[in-house]
Amino acid sequence: MSAPTSDRPTYAAASKLLLRTSLLDGLRELMTIKDWSQVTMSDVAKHAGVSRQTVYNEFSSRNGLAQAYALRLVEEFTTEIGLAVEESPDDLDQAFTIGFARFFGSAAADPMIQSLLSGEAKPDLLKLITTDSAPLIESASARLDVLLRESWLAVPADSSGRIARMITRLALSYVAMPPESDFDVAADLAAIMAPAIERART
């Protein structure tokens, strides 16, 4: 008889996840005191107490490090939108107003996004959310697609993907150019998206 399988991660997988989390947490801390343009792989390694080669083994390059950080931001931001939906049952407008507001607030506070928008131009970071944004769009769209289908929103699968991609692309555009302070952009976006989602549900 075969041994029972388990969904628990292996020790190696858990250790790898812990290392990756520690390195990305360290990068976030470093960027609160140094601009992204000044952060090196050696800085990240020293901050985490590992070798420089360990950082390269995990992310391959400085660009790979930035992309991994951005992908984790995508996960955090989409989780915030999911929580807003969960907290506002049967109120589409409120759910997405709160979700977008949290997204903009978190984006404004993140040190990598602050670095992107301040000082000298940083083509590598800008490419992450423009010409090289396919991994971010794919990750965010997939997570939002699940949210739209499996939450109380219950959007049919033939529409959820399109709506998820639309929300993702809109959100990324506001990262590169933050919303104006004299407009409630979160409410404006919710006012556009809520009717589209409602139509898809009927």
C-alpha positions in Angstrom: 0.0 0.0 0.0 1.4 3.4 -0.9 2.1 6.0 1.7 -0.5 8.7 2.2 0.2 11.9 0.4 0.3 15.3 2.2 -0.3 18.8 1.1 2.3 20.0 3.6 5.3 21.6 1.9 8.6 19.8 2.1 11.4 21.0 4.3 13.3 22.2 1.2 10.4 24.1 -0.2 9.6 25.7 3.2 13.3 26.7 3.6 13.3 28.2 0.1 10.2 30.2 0.8 11.6 31.4 4.0 14.8 32.5 2.3 12.9 34.3 -0.5 10.6 36.0 2.0 13.6 37.2 4.1 15.4 38.6 1.1 12.3 40.5 -0.2 11.6 41.8 3.3 15.2 42.9 3.6 14.9 44.7 0.2 11.8 46.5 1.4 13.7 47.6 4.5 16.7 48.7 2.5 14.6 50.9 0.2 13.3 52.8 3.2 16.8 54.2 3.6 18.3 53.9 0.1 17.0 54.6 -3.3 16.5 51.6 -5.6 19.3 52.9 -7.8 21.8 52.6 -4.9 20.7 49.1 -3.7 23.1 46.3 -4.8 22.8 42.6 -4.6 25.6 42.7 -2.1 23.5 45.1 0.1 20.6 42.6 0.0 22.9 39.7 0.9 24.5 41.6 3.7 21.2 42.8 5.1 19.9 39.2 5.2 23.1 37.6 6.5 23.7 35.4 3.4 26.2 35.3 0.6 25.9 37.4 -2.5 25.9 34.2 -4.5 22.8 33.0 -2.6 20.9 36.1 -3.7 22.0 35.5 -7.3 21.0 31.9 -7.1 17.5 32.9 -5.9 16.8 35.8 -8.3 19.5 35.5 -11.1 19.9 39.2 -11.5 19.0 42.6 -10.0 16.1 42.8 -12.5 14.9 39.4 -11.3 15.0 40.6 -7.7 12.9 43.7 -8.7 10.4 41.5 -10.6 10.1 39.1 -7.6 9.4 42.1 -5.3 6.8 43.5 -7.7 5.1 40.1 -8.0 4.8 39.9 -4.2 3.3 43.4 -4.3 0.7 42.2 -6.8 -0.2 39.4 -4.4 -0.5 41.8 -1.5 -2.6 44.3 -3.4 -5.0 41.7 -4.8 -5.4 40.2 -1.4 -6.5 43.7 -0.1 -9.1 43.9 -2.9 -10.3 40.4 -1.9 -10.6 41.4 1.7 -12.6 44.5 0.7 -15.0 42.3 -1.3 -15.4 39.9 1.6 -16.1 42.8 4.0 -18.8 44.3 1.8 -21.2 41.5 0.9 -23.8 42.4 -1.8 -22.4 45.9 -2.2 -20.4 46.1 -5.4 -19.8 49.8 -5.3 -18.6 49.8 -1.7 -16.4 46.7 -2.1 -14.5 48.1 -5.1 -14.3 51.7 -3.7 -12.7 50.3 -0.6 -10.5 47.9 -2.5 -9.2 50.5 -4.9 -8.6 53.0 -2.1 -6.5 50.4 -0.2 -4.6 49.6 -3.4 -3.7 53.2 -4.0 -2.8 53.7 -0.3 -0.5 50.7 -0.2 1.1 51.6 -3.5 1.8 55.2 -2.3 3.4 53.8 0.8 5.6 51.2 -0.8 9.3 52.1 -1.0 9.9 50.6 -4.4 7.0 52.5 -6.0 8.2 55.7 -4.1 11.6 55.1 -5.6 10.1 54.7 -9.1 8.3 58.0 -8.8 11.1 60.1 -7.2 14.5 61.3 -8.2 16.1 60.4 -11.5 14.2 58.2 -14.0 14.6 54.5 -13.4 14.0 52.7 -16.7 14.4 49.2 -15.2 11.5 49.8 -12.7 9.4 51.6 -15.3 9.8 48.6 -17.7 8.5 46.3 -15.0 5.0 48.0 -15.1 5.0 48.8 -18.9 6.8 46.9 -21.6 7.9 44.0 -19.3 4.7 43.9 -17.3 3.3 40.6 -18.7 4.2 38.5 -15.6 2.5 41.1 -13.3 -0.6 41.2 -15.5 -0.8 37.4 -15.6 -0.4 37.0 -11.9 -2.8 39.8 -10.9 -5.4 38.8 -13.5 -5.3 35.1 -12.4 -5.8 36.1 -8.7 -8.6 38.5 -9.5 -10.3 36.0 -11.9 -10.5 33.6 -9.0 -11.9 36.3 -6.7 -14.6 37.3 -9.2 -15.7 33.7 -9.7 -15.5 32.2 -6.3 -16.5 35.1 -4.0 -20.1 36.3 -3.5 -19.6 38.2 -6.8 -20.1 34.9 -8.6 -19.1 36.3 -12.0 -19.4 33.7 -14.8 -16.1 32.3 -16.1 -16.7 33.6 -19.6 -16.6 37.2 -18.3 -14.4 37.0 -15.2 -11.1 36.8 -17.1 -11.8 39.9 -19.2 -12.9 41.9 -16.2 -9.9 40.8 -14.2 -7.5 41.8 -16.9 -9.2 45.2 -17.3 -8.9 45.9 -13.5 -5.3 44.9 -13.6 -4.3 47.1 -16.5 -6.1 50.1 -15.0 -4.4 49.5 -11.7 -0.9 49.3 -13.2 -1.5 52.5 -15.2 -2.2 54.3 -11.9 1.1 53.0 -10.4 3.1 54.7 -13.2 1.1 57.9 -12.8 -0.6 58.1 -9.3 -4.2 59.4 -9.1 -4.8 63.1 -8.7 -5.3 64.2 -5.1 -8.4 66.4 -6.0 -10.3 63.4 -7.3 -11.6 60.3 -5.5 -10.2 58.0 -8.2 -11.1 54.9 -6.2 -14.8 55.8 -6.2 -14.5 56.8 -9.9 -13.1 53.4 -10.8 -15.6 51.6 -8.7 -18.4 53.5 -10.4 -17.1 52.2 -13.8 -16.3 48.6 -12.8 -19.3 47.9 -10.6 -22.0 48.2 -13.4 -19.8 46.1 -15.7 -19.5 43.4 -13.0 -23.2 43.5 -12.3 -24.1 43.1 -16.0 -21.8 40.1 -16.2 -23.5 38.5 -13.2 -27.0 38.7 -14.8 
